[in-house]
Amino acid sequence: MAHIQINEAQFGTLKDKVVVLTGGANGIGRAAVKLFHYHGAKIIFGDINTTLGLALETELSPSPSSSSSSPSSSPSPSPPSPEQAQAPTAKFIRTDVTSYTSQLHLFKTAISLHGRVDIVVANAGMSIPRDPFTFNDSDGEGEEEGDREIEKEFPTTEIDVNLKGCLYTARIGLFYLRKNKDKNGIPPRDQGQNGDFGQRGPRGDTGVGERGGDLVLVSSIAGFKESTNLAVYTASKHGVLGLLRGVRIQAARERVRVNAVCPWMTKTAMVAGIESGWRALNLPENEPSDVAKSILVCATANRHRGATLPFEGKIVFVAGGESYEIEERMTGLEPEWLGRENSERLERGQEFLMREGTSWEIKGGR
């Protein structure tokens, strides 16, 4: 585990970067929108909550300057300044992440306003505290309530929002990020023979500013630890890390860095039911702004001390306001928990499967 020493001065490299973020109206997403905007990024954010989303857009929009110094001044209209004429630096679009069309509209708005996308954050998420794997034994009248419950299909909204929505964001985001070229029009950097995202390309890694771009996936502590009574939520957040591992190598070949953030207990509406018991044990907590900083760390990849470079395909665990990169260590310890022989065999198989040109498609239409 590598403790990341956040260098907030590096967040200045976000100036004029174009960011698309989902789930930006409240909680962690709201904090990230404000932090990106504070550091000069142009942020286009979506959420299903129109009231909170528009309020945040208004909060981040510059106040209109008065056109006169006194009521008696003559109204002499003048052309808008370049600052007034430019596209907004914060724009809210109502977005239902479970709808592919809705997400596509969010991204196309960013392209329409700014002509490109530099950073994508798949943040939208939700939790349903009622666990469908828990059944009531009795309804108080002697009848087994669980017998009735099993007849009803349980809601899968958490899968739709947390995983399917993330898949949509990642697919559309990667499509636009891979279109970016560096200032010389150079194609994506060369990779090692097996396309290993962990190998530094011949041109090195410069983080933000190396075109391509950055995709940040927001998972959870539930993405790699058990979470009793949150089975569907846990499955959805495990899926987000599965997505990271499914796209990170190919994305790196195209100069897109994919990383994930896994927050532990964070003070949002999702944790209202456990807050008092958690605090009674004096356990660590995150503010939404702490997680927002870890998102910005991933969006300014390769510029912070404490993690192995290049910063691609990493997982950042956030606990007690601190950020830790954990994927590198888990991978390094694989021979210990999988067995050295198994690990060596697996490595050979993975080298073949990850090799550019290897395809799972059946040739010849069989």
C-alpha positions in Angstrom: 0.0 0.0 0.0 1.4 3.4 -1.0 0.4 6.5 0.9 -0.1 9.2 -1.8 1.3 12.6 -0.8 -1.1 14.9 -2.5 0.6 17.9 -4.1 -2.3 20.4 -4.6 -0.1 22.7 -6.6 -0.3 20.1 -9.4 -4.1 20.7 -9.5 -3.2 23.9 -11.4 -2.5 21.7 -14.4 -6.3 21.3 -14.7 -6.7 24.8 -15.9 -8.8 24.9 -19.1 -9.2 21.1 -19.1 -12.7 19.9 -20.1 -14.2 17.6 -17.6 -17.4 15.5 -17.9 -18.7 14.1 -14.6 -21.8 12.2 -13.7 -23.6 12.4 -10.3 -22.5 15.9 -9.7 -25.4 17.5 -7.9 -24.6 16.4 -4.3 -22.2 14.5 -2.1 -18.8 13.5 -3.5 -19.8 14.5 -7.1 -20.7 18.0 -5.9 -17.4 18.4 -4.1 -15.5 17.2 -7.2 -17.4 19.6 -9.5 -16.5 22.5 -7.2 -12.9 21.5 -6.9 -12.4 21.0 -10.6 -13.9 24.4 -11.2 -11.8 26.0 -8.5 -8.7 24.9 -10.2 -9.8 26.3 -13.6 -11.3 23.3 -15.3 -14.3 23.6 -17.6 -16.8 21.2 -16.0 -19.9 19.7 -17.6 -21.8 17.7 -15.0 -24.9 15.6 -15.0 -27.3 14.4 -12.4 -30.9 13.3 -12.2 -31.6 16.0 -9.5 -32.3 19.1 -11.6 -32.9 21.4 -8.6 -29.6 20.8 -7.0 -27.8 20.6 -10.3 -29.0 24.0 -11.5 -28.3 25.5 -8.1 -24.7 24.4 -8.3 -24.4 25.7 -11.8 -25.7 29.1 -10.7 -23.3 29.0 -7.7 -20.3 28.5 -10.0 -21.4 30.9 -12.7 -19.8 34.4 -12.6 -22.2 37.2 -11.3 -23.3 39.5 -14.1 -21.6 42.9 -13.8 -23.8 45.9 -13.5 -24.2 47.8 -16.7 -24.3 51.2 -15.0 -23.0 53.0 -12.0 -26.3 54.7 -11.2 -29.9 54.5 -12.2 -29.6 57.8 -14.2 -26.7 56.5 -16.4 -27.7 56.2 -20.0 -28.0 52.6 -21.2 -25.3 52.4 -23.8 -25.1 48.8 -24.7 -21.6 47.5 -25.6 -20.5 44.2 -27.2 -19.8 41.4 -24.7 -16.2 40.9 -23.5 -14.4 37.8 -24.6 -14.9 36.4 -21.1 -18.7 37.0 -21.4 -18.9 35.5 -24.8 -17.0 32.3 -24.0 -18.8 29.0 -23.2 -19.7 28.6 -19.5 -17.0 27.1 -17.3 -19.7 25.1 -15.3 -22.7 23.6 -17.1 -25.3 21.3 -15.6 -27.2 18.9 -17.8 -30.0 16.7 -16.4 -28.8 13.2 -16.9 -30.2 9.8 -16.2 -27.1 7.6 -16.2 -29.2 4.5 -16.8 -30.1 5.9 -20.2 -27.4 5.7 -22.9 -29.1 8.4 -24.9 -29.1 10.7 -21.9 -25.4 10.2 -21.2 -24.6 10.7 -24.9 -26.3 14.0 -24.7 -24.2 15.0 -21.7 -21.0 14.3 -23.7 -22.2 15.9 -26.9 -23.0 19.1 -24.9 -19.3 19.1 -23.8 -18.2 18.7 -27.4 -20.6 21.4 -28.5 -19.4 23.9 -25.9 -15.6 23.1 -25.8 -14.8 20.9 -28.8 -13.2 18.1 -26.8 -13.2 16.1 -23.6 -10.0 15.7 -21.5 -11.2 14.1 -18.3 -14.2 11.8 -17.6 -15.4 10.9 -14.1 -18.0 8.1 -13.7 -19.2 9.1 -10.3 -23.0 8.5 -10.2 -24.0 6.0 -7.6 -26.7 5.1 -5.1 -27.6 2.5 -2.4 -30.8 0.8 -1.3 -30.5 -0.1 2.4 -33.1 -2.9 2.1 -31.2 -6.1 1.3 -33.2 -8.5 -1.0 -31.2 -11.4 0.5 -32.7 -10.8 4.0 -36.2 -12.2 4.6 -38.6 -11.5 7.4 -39.6 -14.7 9.3 -43.1 -13.6 10.2 -45.5 -10.8 9.7 -46.7 -10.9 13.3 -49.8 -13.0 12.4 -48.1 -16.3 12.2 -47.7 -16.3 8.4 -44.2 -16.5 7.0 -43.7 -13.1 5.3 -40.6 -14.5 3.5 -42.9 -16.8 1.6 -44.6 -13.8 0.1 -41.4 -11.8 -0.4 -39.7 -14.5 -2.6 -42.6 -14.2 -5.1 -41.6 -10.6 -5.8 -38.8 -9.5 -8.1 -36.4 -7.3 -6.2 -35.2 -3.9 -7.5 -31.9 -3.8 -9.3 -31.6 0.0 -9.5 -28.1 -0.2 -7.9 -26.9 -2.4 -10.7 -28.5 0.0 -13.3 -27.0 3.2 -11.8 -23.7 2.0 -10.3 -22.6 -0.5 -12.9 -24.6 -0.1 -16.1 -24.3 3.7 -15.8 -20.6 3.4 -15.2 -20.2 1.2 -18.3 -22.1 3.8 -20.4 -19.9 6.6 -19.1 -16.7 4.7 -19.7 -17.7 3.7 -23.2 -18.7 7.1 -24.4 -15.9 8.7 -22.4 -13.2 6.5 -24.0 -14.6 7.2 -27.4 -14.0 10.9 -27.0 -10.8 10.7 -25.0 -9.1 8.5 -27.6 -9.8 11.2 -30.3 -7.4 13.6 -28.6 -4.0 13.9 -30.2 -0.9 15.7 -28.8 0.1 19.0 -30.3 2.2 17.2 -32.9 -0.5 14.8 -33.9 1.5 11.9 -32.7 -0.5 8.7 -32.3 -0.8 6.9 -28.9 2.6 6.0 -27.4 4.2 2.6 -27.9 3.7 0.0 -25.3 5.7 -2.9 -24.2 5.5 -6.1 -26.2 2.5 -7.2 -24.2 0.9 -3.8 -23.9 1.6 -3.7 -20.2 0.1 -0.5 -18.8 2.7 -0.6 -16.1 5.6 0.0 -18.5 6.7 3.5 -19.3 6.5 4.3 -23.0 9.4 5.6 -24.9 8.2 9.2 -24.7 7.7 8.9 -20.9 4.6 10.0 -19.0 3.7 13.6 -18.4 0.3 13.2 -16.9 -2.3 15.9 -17.6 -1.3 17.5 -20.9 -0.3 14.2 -22.5 -3.3 13.9 -24.9 -5.5 11.1 -24.6 -6.8 11.9 -21.3 -8.1 10.5 -18.0 -11.0 8.3 -17.0 -11.8 8.0 -13.3 -14.2 5.4 -12.1 -15.7 5.8 -8.6 -16.1 2.5 -6.8 -16.2 2.0 -3.0 -14.7 0.1 -0.1 -17.5 -2.3 -1.1 -15.6 -2.8 -4.4 -13.1 -5.1 -2.7 -14.5 -5.8 0.8 -17.6 -7.6 2.0 -20.5 -5.4 3.0 -23.2 -7.4 4.8 -26.8 -6.3 4.0 -25.6 -4.5 0.9 -25.2 -7.4 -1.5 -26.5 -5.8 -4.6 -24.5 -2.6 -4.0 -21.4 -4.6 -3.3 -21.8 -6.6 -6.5 -22.2 -3.3 -8.4 -19.1 -1.8 -7.0 -17.0 -4.9 -7.5 -18.2 -4.6 -11.1 -16.7 -1.1 -11.3 -13.2 -2.6 -10.5 -13.9 -5.3 -13.0 -14.4 -2.6 -15.6 -11.2 -1.0 -14.6 -9.3 -4.2 -15.2 -11.1 -4.9 -18.4 -10.3 -1.6 -20.2 -7.1 -0.2 -18.6 -4.6 -1.9 -20.9 -6.2 -1.1 -24.2 -6.9 2.4 -23.0 -3.3 2.9 -22.1 -2.3 2.0 -25.6 -4.3 5.0 -26.7 -2.9 7.3 -24.1 -6.0 7.2 -21.9 -5.2 6.6 -18.2 -7.9 4.7 -16.3 -7.9 4.7 -12.5 -10.5 4.0 -9.8 -11.3 5.5 -6.4 -12.6 3.4 -3.5 -13.8 5.6 -0.7 -14.4 4.2 2.8 -16.9 5.8 5.2 -17.8 9.2 3.7 -20.2 11.8 5.1 -22.9 11.6 2.5 -26.6 10.8 2.6 -25.8 7.1 1.8 -24.4 6.5 5.3 -27.1 8.1 7.4 -28.2 4.8 8.9 -24.7 3.9 10.4 -23.3 7.3 11.3 -24.0 7.3 15.0 -22.7 3.8 15.6 -19.6 4.5 13.5 -18.7 7.7 15.4 -19.3 5.9 18.7 -16.3 3.7 17.7 -14.2 6.6 16.7 -13.6 5.1 13.3 -12.1 7.2 10.4 -14.4 9.3 8.2 -13.9 11.1 4.9 -15.4 14.4 4.0 -16.7 14.5 0.4 -13.9 17.0 -0.4 -11.3 14.3 0.7 -12.7 11.9 -2.0 -12.9 14.8 -4.5 -9.2 15.4 -4.0 -8.4 11.7 -4.7 -10.5 12.0 -7.9 -8.3 15.0 -8.9 -5.2 13.0 -8.1 -6.3 10.4 -10.7 -7.1 13.2 -13.1 -3.6 14.6 -12.7 -1.9 11.2 -13.0 1.8 10.8 -12.6 2.3 14.0 -10.6 2.0 13.0 -7.0 4.5 11.3 -4.8 3.9 7.9 -3.1 2.8 5.7 -6.0 4.6 3.7 -8.7 4.6 5.5 -12.0 3.1 5.6 -14.6 -0.2 6.1 -12.7 -2.4 4.0 -14.9 -4.8 1.2 -13.9 -4.5 2.1 -10.2 -7.0 1.8 -7.3 -7.0 4.6 -4.8 -8.4 3.8 -1.3 -9.6 6.8 0.6 -9.8 6.5 4.4 -9.8 9.2 7.1 -9.1 11.9 4.5 -6.0 10.1 3.2 -5.4 8.4 -0.1 -3.6 5.1 -0.6 -2.8 3.3 -3.9 -3.5 -0.4 -3.3 -3.5 -2.2 -6.7 0.2 -2.2 -7.1 0.8 -4.0 -3.8 -2.0 -6.5 -4.4 -0.5 -7.4 -7.8 3.0 -7.6 -6.3 1.9 -10.0 -3.6 0.1 -12.3 -6.1 2.8 -15.1 -5.8 2.1 -15.2 -2.1 -1.7 -15.5 -2.1 -2.0 -17.4 -5.4 1.1 -19.5 -5.2 4.3 -18.8 -7.2 3.8 -21.6 -9.7 0.2 -20.6 -10.3 1.2 -16.9 -10.6 3.9 -17.7 -13.2 1.5 -19.7 -15.3 -1.1 -17.0 -15.0 1.4 -14.4 -16.1 2.1 -16.4 -19.3 -1.5 -16.8 -20.0 -2.2 -13.1 -19.4 0.7 -12.1 -21.7 -1.1 -13.9 -24.5 -4.6 -12.6 -23.7 -3.4 -9.0 -23.3 -1.3 -9.1 -26.4 -2.5 -6.6 -29.0 -4.2 -8.5 -31.7 -5.5 -11.4 -29.5 -9.3 -11.6 -29.9 -12.0 -13.5 -28.2 -14.1 -13.4 -31.4 -14.6 -16.7 -33.2 -13.2 -16.5 -36.7 -15.1 -17.8 -39.7 -18.5 -17.3 -38.2 -18.5 -20.5 -36.1 
